[in-house]
Amino acid sequence: MKEICCIGHLTRDKIITPESTVYMAGGTSFYFAHALNHLPEEVSFQLVTKVGEESMPEIEKMREAGIDVLCYPSRHSVYFENKYGANTNRRTQRVLAKADPFTVDEVKDLEAKVFHLGSLLADDFSPEVVRTLKERGLISIDVQGYLREVIGESVHACPWKDKEEILAMTDILKLNEYEMQVITDSNDPHTVARKLSDLGVREVVLTFGNYGSLIYADGQFYEIPAYKPRRVVDATGCGDTYSAGYLYSRAQGLSCKESGKFAAAMCTLKLEQHGPFSRTIDDVFGVME
């Protein structure tokens, strides 16, 4: 049995920043898996993804890098265009192709202590899929995809159709400032965290970019600082990097606060480069000093 299993679509990404335009693979599954793969093998891990034939070379590269990948076929891979302005906390998106959702048959035999669901679009994970996984381990969710749908090529905000049903099955929920307002109609982080806890979430992880993060668990709030990067290059995948660092630390018995600080330091290093996190654990501890 794996300690962490991340499930999510690998994407093809076009990343536009004021300085450059870069083409590369992406998605929660991509950033999460590469981040964990650069940390010591203290935590066993499997990636479960679903891509079109055009992304199979990237899957093979990940396997060659030592990542345990279970890959299902899809008619297409998700193709995202992410455009950032001067404020790296905000981006505009287009979806040029969409992948098939995950099914119960694809997840019913998976074994892990924690399943991290990296939703990219609203229909990636149905309540039935989440329920099937909940019977086998803890559920960690990055909420972003549940709140967006594709109309034409444009990504539009949408209400979370099965919000209460899925939250009742969720052990760890990660969301940002925008997402918390959409889900709870509140812009007060403490109110949001308590509301989500009342709906069944055991650990609420609220991230605020360069303003740090806030974790709520067992009735306690933990304020996590944001560490200043030497330079800001690319924010794509920072949230997924945070989730990887947080779950990696929690799997080893670290506290919510210790895990949040480790995750925040990983994000700082990720911000300094294009592509996924590729530094060492010593680099992470160096940021935290």
C-alpha positions as CSV (number, residue, x, y, z in Angstrom):
1,M,0.0,0.0,0.0
2,K,1.3,3.5,-0.9
3,E,1.3,6.2,1.6
4,I,0.2,8.9,-0.9
5,C,-1.6,8.4,-4.2
6,C,-2.2,11.5,-6.3
7,I,-4.9,11.2,-9.0
8,G,-5.2,13.9,-11.7
9,H,-4.9,14.6,-15.3
10,L,-1.5,15.4,-16.8
11,T,-1.9,18.5,-19.0
12,R,-0.2,20.2,-21.9
13,D,0.5,23.8,-20.8
14,K,1.3,27.0,-22.5
15,I,2.5,29.4,-19.9
16,I,2.6,33.1,-20.7
17,T,4.3,35.6,-18.4
18,P,5.5,39.2,-19.0
19,E,9.0,37.8,-19.6
20,S,8.4,34.7,-21.7
21,T,6.1,32.0,-23.2
22,V,6.9,28.4,-22.3
23,Y,5.4,25.1,-23.5
24,M,5.5,22.2,-21.1
25,A,3.6,19.5,-19.3
26,G,1.6,20.5,-16.3
27,G,-1.4,19.8,-14.1
28,T,-1.7,18.9,-10.4
29,S,-0.5,15.4,-11.1
30,F,2.7,16.7,-12.9
31,Y,3.8,19.3,-10.3
32,F,2.8,17.1,-7.3
33,A,4.6,14.0,-8.5
34,H,7.8,15.8,-9.5
35,A,7.9,17.6,-6.2
36,L,7.6,14.4,-4.2
37,N,10.2,12.7,-6.5
38,H,12.8,15.3,-5.5
39,L,12.4,14.6,-1.7
40,P,13.9,11.7,0.1
41,E,12.0,8.4,-0.4
42,E,10.6,8.4,3.2
43,V,7.0,8.4,1.8
44,S,5.9,5.8,-0.8
45,F,4.0,7.4,-3.7
46,Q,2.0,6.5,-6.8
47,L,0.6,8.8,-9.5
48,V,-2.6,7.9,-11.3
49,T,-3.3,9.9,-14.4
50,K,-5.2,9.9,-17.7
51,V,-3.9,11.3,-21.0
52,G,-4.2,11.2,-24.7
53,E,-1.6,9.5,-26.9
54,E,0.1,12.9,-27.5
55,S,1.2,12.9,-23.8
56,M,2.6,9.4,-23.6
57,P,6.2,10.6,-24.1
58,E,5.9,12.7,-21.0
59,I,4.6,9.8,-19.1
60,E,7.6,7.7,-20.1
61,K,9.9,10.6,-19.0
62,M,8.3,10.6,-15.6
63,R,8.7,6.8,-15.3
64,E,12.4,7.1,-16.3
65,A,12.8,9.7,-13.6
66,G,11.7,7.1,-11.0
67,I,8.0,8.1,-10.6
68,D,5.5,5.2,-10.2
69,V,2.8,6.1,-12.8
70,L,-0.4,4.3,-13.5
71,C,-1.8,5.8,-16.7
72,Y,-5.2,5.4,-18.3
73,P,-6.0,6.3,-21.9
74,S,-8.1,9.3,-22.8
75,R,-9.3,10.7,-26.2
76,H,-7.3,13.9,-25.5
77,S,-5.0,15.3,-22.8
78,V,-6.1,18.6,-21.1
79,Y,-4.5,21.5,-22.9
80,F,-4.3,24.7,-20.8
81,E,-3.1,28.2,-21.7
82,N,-2.2,30.1,-18.5
83,K,-1.5,33.8,-18.8
84,Y,0.1,35.8,-15.9
85,G,0.4,39.5,-15.5
86,A,2.6,41.4,-13.1
87,N,0.6,40.0,-10.2
88,T,1.6,36.3,-10.2
89,N,-1.3,35.5,-7.8
90,R,-3.7,35.9,-10.7
91,R,-4.0,34.3,-14.1
92,T,-6.4,33.9,-17.0
93,Q,-6.9,30.5,-18.6
94,R,-8.1,28.9,-21.8
95,V,-8.7,25.2,-22.4
96,L,-7.8,24.1,-25.9
97,A,-8.6,20.4,-25.3
98,K,-10.3,18.4,-22.5
99,A,-9.6,14.9,-21.1
100,D,-12.1,12.2,-20.1
101,P,-13.2,12.1,-16.4
102,F,-11.9,9.4,-14.0
103,T,-14.3,6.5,-13.4
104,V,-15.1,4.2,-10.5
105,D,-13.6,1.2,-12.4
106,E,-10.3,3.1,-12.7
107,V,-9.9,3.8,-8.9
108,K,-11.7,0.8,-7.2
109,D,-8.5,-1.3,-6.8
110,L,-6.2,1.5,-5.8
111,E,-4.6,1.3,-2.3
112,A,-3.2,4.2,-0.4
113,K,-3.4,5.8,3.0
114,V,-4.1,9.2,1.5
115,F,-5.6,10.0,-1.9
116,H,-4.9,13.5,-3.2
117,L,-7.4,14.5,-5.9
118,G,-6.0,17.2,-8.1
119,S,-9.2,18.4,-9.9
120,L,-8.7,20.6,-12.9
121,L,-12.2,20.8,-14.2
122,A,-15.6,20.3,-12.5
123,D,-16.4,16.8,-13.8
124,D,-13.0,15.2,-13.2
125,F,-14.1,13.4,-10.0
126,S,-17.7,12.4,-9.5
127,P,-19.1,11.9,-6.0
128,E,-19.2,8.1,-6.8
129,V,-15.4,8.2,-7.5
130,V,-14.7,10.1,-4.3
131,R,-16.9,7.7,-2.3
132,T,-15.1,4.7,-3.7
133,L,-11.7,6.1,-2.7
134,K,-13.0,7.2,0.7
135,E,-13.6,3.5,1.5
136,R,-9.9,2.9,1.0
137,G,-8.1,5.8,2.6
138,L,-8.2,9.5,3.6
139,I,-9.3,12.1,1.0
140,S,-7.2,15.2,0.2
141,I,-8.7,17.6,-2.3
142,D,-7.4,20.7,-4.1
143,V,-10.7,22.4,-4.8
144,Q,-9.7,24.5,-7.8
145,G,-11.1,22.3,-10.6
146,Y,-14.5,21.8,-8.9
147,L,-15.1,25.5,-9.4
148,R,-14.4,25.9,-13.1
149,E,-15.9,24.6,-16.3
150,V,-15.1,25.0,-20.0
151,I,-17.4,26.8,-22.3
152,G,-15.9,26.9,-25.8
153,E,-12.2,27.5,-25.0
154,S,-12.8,29.7,-22.0
155,V,-12.6,28.7,-18.4
156,H,-15.6,29.9,-16.4
157,A,-16.3,29.9,-12.7
158,C,-19.1,27.6,-11.8
159,P,-20.9,26.6,-8.5
160,W,-19.7,23.4,-6.9
161,K,-22.5,21.1,-7.8
162,D,-21.9,18.4,-5.2
163,K,-20.2,20.5,-2.6
164,E,-21.7,19.3,0.6
165,E,-21.7,15.6,-0.4
166,I,-18.0,15.7,-1.3
167,L,-16.9,17.9,1.6
168,A,-18.4,15.4,4.0
169,M,-16.0,12.8,2.6
170,T,-13.0,15.2,2.6
171,D,-10.2,14.9,5.3
172,I,-7.9,17.6,3.9
173,L,-9.0,20.5,1.7
174,K,-6.7,23.1,0.1
175,L,-8.1,26.3,-1.3
176,N,-7.0,29.9,-2.0
177,E,-8.5,33.3,-1.2
178,Y,-10.8,33.4,-4.3
179,E,-11.9,29.8,-3.8
180,M,-12.9,30.2,-0.2
181,Q,-15.2,33.1,-1.1
182,V,-16.9,31.1,-3.8
183,I,-17.5,28.1,-1.6
184,T,-18.6,29.8,1.6
185,D,-19.7,33.4,0.6
186,S,-17.2,34.7,3.2
187,N,-13.9,36.5,2.9
188,D,-12.9,35.9,6.5
189,P,-10.5,33.0,6.6
190,H,-11.3,32.1,10.2
191,T,-15.1,32.0,9.4
192,V,-14.4,30.0,6.2
193,A,-12.3,27.4,8.0
194,R,-14.9,26.9,10.7
195,K,-17.7,26.5,8.1
196,L,-15.7,23.9,6.2
197,S,-14.9,22.1,9.4
198,D,-18.6,22.0,10.3
199,L,-19.2,20.3,6.9
200,G,-16.8,17.5,7.8
201,V,-13.3,18.7,6.7
202,R,-10.7,17.7,9.2
203,E,-7.8,19.9,8.0
204,V,-8.5,23.1,6.1
205,V,-5.5,24.6,4.3
206,L,-6.0,28.2,3.1
207,T,-3.2,29.6,0.9
208,F,-2.8,33.3,0.2
209,G,0.3,33.5,-2.1
210,N,2.9,35.8,-0.8
211,Y,0.8,36.6,2.3
212,G,1.3,33.1,3.7
213,S,-1.2,30.4,4.6
214,L,-3.6,29.4,7.4
215,I,-4.3,25.9,8.6
216,Y,-7.3,24.9,10.7
217,A,-7.4,21.5,12.4
218,D,-8.8,20.2,15.7
219,G,-10.2,23.6,16.6
220,Q,-6.8,25.3,16.3
221,F,-5.5,27.9,13.8
222,Y,-1.9,27.8,12.6
223,E,-0.5,30.8,10.8
224,I,2.2,29.9,8.2
225,P,4.6,32.6,6.9
226,A,5.4,33.0,3.2
227,Y,9.2,32.9,2.6
228,K,10.5,35.6,0.3
229,P,11.9,34.2,-3.0
230,R,15.1,35.6,-4.5
231,R,13.2,36.3,-7.7
232,V,9.7,35.4,-9.0
233,V,9.8,33.4,-12.3
234,D,6.7,31.3,-12.6
235,A,3.9,30.6,-10.1
236,T,2.3,27.8,-12.1
237,G,2.2,24.7,-9.9
238,C,2.9,26.5,-6.6
239,G,-0.4,25.2,-5.0
240,D,0.4,21.7,-6.1
241,T,3.9,22.0,-4.7
242,Y,2.4,23.2,-1.4
243,S,0.1,20.1,-1.3
244,A,3.0,17.8,-2.0
245,G,5.1,19.3,0.8
246,Y,2.3,19.3,3.2
247,L,1.1,15.7,2.7
248,Y,4.7,14.5,2.6
249,S,5.3,16.0,6.0
250,R,2.0,14.9,7.5
251,A,2.7,11.4,6.3
252,Q,5.8,11.3,8.5
253,G,3.9,12.5,11.6
254,L,4.8,16.2,11.5
255,S,2.4,18.7,13.0
256,C,0.1,20.9,10.8
257,K,2.2,23.9,11.5
258,E,5.5,22.1,10.8
259,S,4.1,20.7,7.6
260,G,2.7,24.1,6.5
261,K,6.1,25.7,6.9
262,F,7.8,23.0,4.9
263,A,5.2,23.3,2.2
264,A,5.6,27.1,2.1
265,A,9.4,26.8,1.7
266,M,9.0,24.4,-1.2
267,C,6.7,27.0,-2.8
268,T,9.3,29.7,-2.5
269,L,11.9,27.6,-4.3
270,K,9.3,26.6,-7.0
271,L,8.6,30.3,-7.6
272,E,12.2,30.9,-8.6
273,Q,12.0,28.6,-11.7
274,H,10.0,27.4,-14.6
275,G,8.7,23.9,-14.3
276,P,8.2,21.7,-11.3
277,F,10.0,21.8,-8.0
278,S,13.5,20.3,-8.5
279,R,15.6,21.3,-5.5
280,T,16.6,19.2,-2.5
281,I,15.3,18.9,1.0
282,D,18.4,20.7,2.3
283,D,17.4,23.6,0.1
284,V,13.9,23.6,1.7
285,F,15.4,23.6,5.2
286,G,17.7,26.4,4.1
287,V,14.7,28.6,3.2
288,M,13.1,27.9,6.6
289,E,16.1,29.0,8.6
